Amino acid sequence: MSMLARQAAASLRAVPRLGRAARPLPLMPQRVLSSASVLEPLKRPPAEAYAPKRRAPGAPRPTGHVKHVNPRKRANKVMMALNAEIKEELRARQAPEAQTKFAVGDKVRVTFLQAKSEDKPDVYEGVVIAHPKKGADESILVRGMMHGDVFEIRVPLYSPLLKAIEVVKPRCIHKGKKAGKRVRRAKLYYLRDREPNTYL
């Protein structure tokens, strides 16, 4: 055995063994202060720091809060604004006679050109059985009788070919005691199963 090994073994024998009671306690977590190289134990934050931070009722929202809006809702608002602008432009080009107010169930007389090259417009008279509102594609469905034959024609309301709309008789669906009563449906497709003489 070399001299260094003998000295190391002798030093180990000289160190007394400590019992369980005499063993040092484990050190607490410590941090080094920036001002000096002094070690101090970490302090636990107060209980208020772990409490949930809720806004009091009636208190204003924080300034940095931004409410989330569904992208579909944003796009829907944009499309509605665009449709409104397009409608205003198309109305400005139309004649006042083509902007008459009416409702589903009214008997109307529609003056409509089949093509721009034609000079003489066609006149259709019938009951408005539907009024789908699809932005600039808004139209009405007129059902009537001409020369003994029943017809249905869809008239776009914002078309430059539409010349005039005249209300002949409002609320003409009901007869007898219910004459003049308001129609409570948006689509009157059930009139297709009735005789035209009962509502025209």
Disulfide bonds with the S-S distance in Angstrom:
none
